């Protein structure tokens, strides 16, 4: 719109309002959600350490399955039938791997963002973490992307580019950056019908990409909540010595495009990295490296346990190494093993227990083995593929 067509200078005087309206229009068109204004300053480094809340809920890998994601929140009493926050002052940690294997990844990102803002108003808090699949996608590694996942991002890109065109008509707004800048038109190892979806996904998720910057840059990569240490894969003593705050800062800066180029910091790549480690996740309990776990935990005063996702536990949420390692990835996504949703709950007054949707516990879905125990709830610890009952001494 030219100044001649707009003599009152309306767009020039209220560009931020118009930009916000366009962003809201795009959000609703993509995911059917109205997100309120985000109060978080741009490029803010995620907080690493938190006091122990009265109630803490940990949720495992979601992998693009929106229905299962909502079910996990619902069985923990965190949302109602309308998907609104009902968790009060509860603190939630979702340990990463929202992306890949399913076709509703963006919808989950928006869903979690909506709940974050609703929880804050009620005195609650939701932490979301980077898993290996978030890191892979920011790097452009799409090995586990589904066709529906490509389609969802292509739909986002169409609306996002339309929103940019709307903004470009308005005086007083900077010309929007082309999200496709520098992205090739084709990919030698991909089918031609996937090219547009791949271009859209790269545009959204590469360092400084709109979706990466808006959602993933706010994720923790490591977090300490009271006496629990959270990470997607696992932490070794060398990672802790490097610095938990330093890890969060560097990963956030990388996702925001402020350092490091295409590839993530070295501690996010490889089998012994914080998002790929499986030393404490083997379903065969005797194969877990308990000495390395105890060494790592001993370097953080007051921490009793490490809680992680990443490796699917067919027997459900369980603990090994005297329950100092608790594994919460139950493969709930239909793109994984279509497992029954389960979450971990830690209360100040009653310790640790599992919240499950398993029909075997339908009459009391928030209990397993020792529901009234003040010292904690028994977890299932697989050994040689035969689950045995132990008690959490947390």
N, C-alpha and C positions, 0 to 999 in steps of 0.2 A: 504494500500500500504506500503510495507516494505522499509527500507532504501536501501536495495540491489536493489529493483525494481525502486527506485527513487533516484539514486545517486546524483542528483543535489540538493536534499533537497528542491524541489519546494514547496511542501505542508508546510514544516516547516517554510519556509521564508514568505509565504503569506497565512497563515491560515485564517486571517480575511476576505481576499478577497474571498476565497473559501466558507467560511461560509456565507458571504453575498450573493454570487451567489446562493447557495443552498436555502437560505431563499426566495430569489426572485423567484426562480423556484417553490417553494412550494406555495407562494402567488398566482402566476399566475395560477397554476394548480387548486387551490381551488376556486378563485374568478375572474380570468381573469383580474386582475389589477396588474400593476407594481407600487409598492410603492417606492418612493425615500427613501434614508437613513433618519432615524428619528433623528433630531437634539436634541430631548429632552433627558436630562440625565436620566439614569435609577433611579427609585425610587424617582423622584422629586415630591414634594408636590404641588398639583394644586393651582394656584393663586385663591384667594377668592374674592377680590374687584377690580373693574375696573372702569375707568372713563366712563362717558356717551359718546357713539359714536355719530357721525352725524346720523347714521341709525342703528337701532337695530331691528332684526327680531327674534321672538320667535316661535318655532315649537313644537307641542305637541307629544304625544305618537305615535310610529311608528310600534311597534309590528310585526316585521318580514315581512312586506309588502314593498318590494323594489320599486315597481312601484309607490305606493302611496307616499313613501318617496321622490322619485325623483320629483313627481308632486308637492309636497309641496315646494320644493326648486325652482322648475321651475316657479310656479305662482308668487313667490316673486322676480323673476328676478335674482336668485342666480346662476343658471347653464344654459348652452345652450343645444341645441339638442344633443350634444355629451357628455353631463354630465360634462363639464368643468366649472370651477368657473368663473362666470361673475359678481360677487357681489362687485367687487372693495374693498373698505374699510369697507363694511358692517360688522357688528358683528352679529353673529347668536348664539342663545342659544337653544339647543334641550333638553327638560326637562326630558329625560329618558324614560324607557320602550321601548328600542329597541328589547329586548328579549321576547320570548314566543308568543303564539297564531298564529304564522306564520312560514313559512319554509325558509325564506331568511335572517335570523338573522346575520349570518356571513357576508353575502354579504353587508348588511347595515353597519356593523362595518367597513368593508374595504372601502366602499363608503365614509363614514364620515371621515375616516382617510385620504383618498386621498384628499378630499375637504379641510380638515384642512391645509394640506401642500400647496395646491394651493392658498388658501386664504391668508396665511401668506406672500406669495411672492407678493401679490397684496395690502398688507396693511390691509387686512381683518382678521377676527378671528372667529373661530367656537368653542364654548364651548359645550361639551356633558356632561350630568348629569346622576347620578345614580338614577334609579327609584326603586320601590319595586321589580320589576321583575329582575333587575340586582342583587340586594341583595339576593333574593330568590335563584337564580341560583348559585351564588357563595357559598351559604350555602348548595347546593345540593337539593333544593326543586324544583321539576320538575312537579308540578301539572298542569301547563298550557302549557307544551311542546307539540308540535304536532309531528306526525310521520315523517313529512318532516323535522321538526327541528332536530329530532334524526338522520335522514339520512344525513343531511347536516354536522353535527358534525362528523359523522362516516367517511364521505369522507375526511373531514379535517384531522382527526386522521391518516387515511391511508397514505396521502401525507406527513404529519408531521413526521410520523415514518420512511417513506422512506427517507426523508431528513436527519433524524438522522443517518440512516445507511450509507448514502453517506458521512456525516461528519466523522463518525467513521473510515472510510477508510483512512483518511488523518492524517499524522503525524503532530504534532504541535497543534492539536485541542483537547481540553478536551473531554473525553467520554461523549456524551449527556446523560442527565438524562432520565430514562424511565418514560414517562408521565403517565403510568398506575400503577406505583408503589403504592402498598397498596390498590388498588381498587378491590373489590370483583368481581368474575366472574358472579355472578347471584344476583338477587334481589327478595325477597319473594313475594312482592306485584305487581310485573310487569310481563308482558307476556315474555316468553323466546325470542321471536323475537325482543324484545326491548332491550335486555341485552347489546348488543354491542354498540348500539347508546347511551345508558345511561352511559356506561363506558367511551365512548369517550367524552361525554358532561361533566362528572365529571372531567376527565383528563384536559380538556380545561379550565374549569371555576372555579374550586376550588381555594382557596387561593394559590397563587404562580403558578397557572396553566398558560400555555403559552398564552392563549387568554385573561384570566382575567388580567394577568400582563401587557400584551402588550397594551390592549385597555381600559379595565374598570378601571384600577388603575389611569388612567389619567383624569377620570371624576371628575367634581365637584359634591359634594352632596348638597352644598348650594353655592350661588353666589350673590353678589351685583354688579349690573351694573348701574352706575349712580344713579337714584332715583328709580330703580326697584330691588326688591328682588326675586330671583328665587329659587324654590325648587320643588321637584316632588309632594309631598303630601301637606305639609304645615308646618309652623314654629310657635311654641308657644314662649312666652317670656322666658320660662325656657330653651329652646334650644339656644336662642340667648345669654342668660346669661352664658350658658355653654361655648360658644365661637364658632363662625362660622369657623374661621381658625382651631381651634382644631378639629371640626367635620371633616373637609376635610382631615386633616392630619391623624387622627385616622382611617378613612375609607380607605384611600389609603394604609396605613401601613398594615391594615388587609387584603386587597385584594392582596397585595404583599407578604403575608405570614410572615410578620415581627412581628405580634402580634395577640392575640385574638383567635387562633385556628379556628374551623370551623364556628362559629357563629359571626354575625356582632355585632358591639357595640349596646348597649341597646337602644339608641335613633334611631336606624334603625329597631327596632322590636316592634310590637304591634300597636294597633289602634291609639295611640297618638304620633307615631313616625314621623320623618320628611318625610319618604317615604310612609307612610300609612294614614296619617291624612286626614279626610274628613270634618272637622268642617267648612271649608269655601267653600266646593264644592257641597253641596246639590243643586239640581236643583230647589228646593222650597226655594226661596230667604229668606223667613222669618225664615227658619231653620238654617241659617248660623250664627255662633257665631261672630257677628261683634265686640263685645266688646273685645273678646280675640284677634281678628285680630288687632284692633286699639292699644291694649296694646303691642302686639309684634312689630308692626311697629314703635311705639313711642320710642322703645329702640334703634333704629338705626337712628341716625341723618341724615336728608335729604332724607330718603326713603319715597316714596308716595304710593307704591303699592306692592302687592305680586302677582307673576305670577306663576301658578302651572298647572300641568297636572293631571294624575291619575284617575280622575273621568270623565267619558264620558258625554259630554254636547250635548244632542240631538238637541238643538236649535242652536248649533254652538258656537263659541267663545263668551263669555259674561262676564259681570262684576256684582258683588254684593257689598254690604256694601259701597255705594257711589263710586263704581268702585275702591275701594282699594284692592279688590280681583278679579283678572282676571283669568278665567279658560279657558285653551286652548286645552284640550284633546277633539277632535271632533270624536274620534272612527274611524279614517280614515282607519285603517287596515281592510282587508277583514276578518281577524280573529276576529274582534270586531263587529262593526255595519256597516262596509263598508261605512263610512261617507265621505262626500265631503271634500277634503283637504282645510284647512284654516290655515292661520298663522297670527300672530300679528305683526304689524309694529309700531315702535316708532321712530319718527324723532325729532331732536332738534328744527326744525323750524315749525313743523306742528302737533306735538302731536301724539296721538294714533289712529290707524285705523286698520281695518281688511282687509286682503287680502284673497279673496275667489275664489274658482273655481265653485261656485254655478252658474248654467246657468241662473238664474234669473237676474244676474248681468253681463252677458256675454259681454255687450257693454263696461262696465267699471269695470273689475274684481277686481280693487283695491279700490272700494268704497262701502260703505254701509251708507245710511241715510244722512250723512252730508259731502260729499267728499271735499268740498271747505272750510270747517270750520278751522280756525286757532287755535281754542281752543280744537280741538280734534274731534274724530269721534264717532257717536252714536253706542253703543253696544246693543245687545239684552240681556235683563235680564229676565229669566223666573221667573214668580211668579205664583204659583198655576197652573203650566203647560201652562199658557197663556203668551207668550212673550209680553213684552212692550218695548217701545223705551225710552232710556235715553241717555244722552250725557256724554261722558267722559270729565271730567274737569281736565285732566292732562296736 
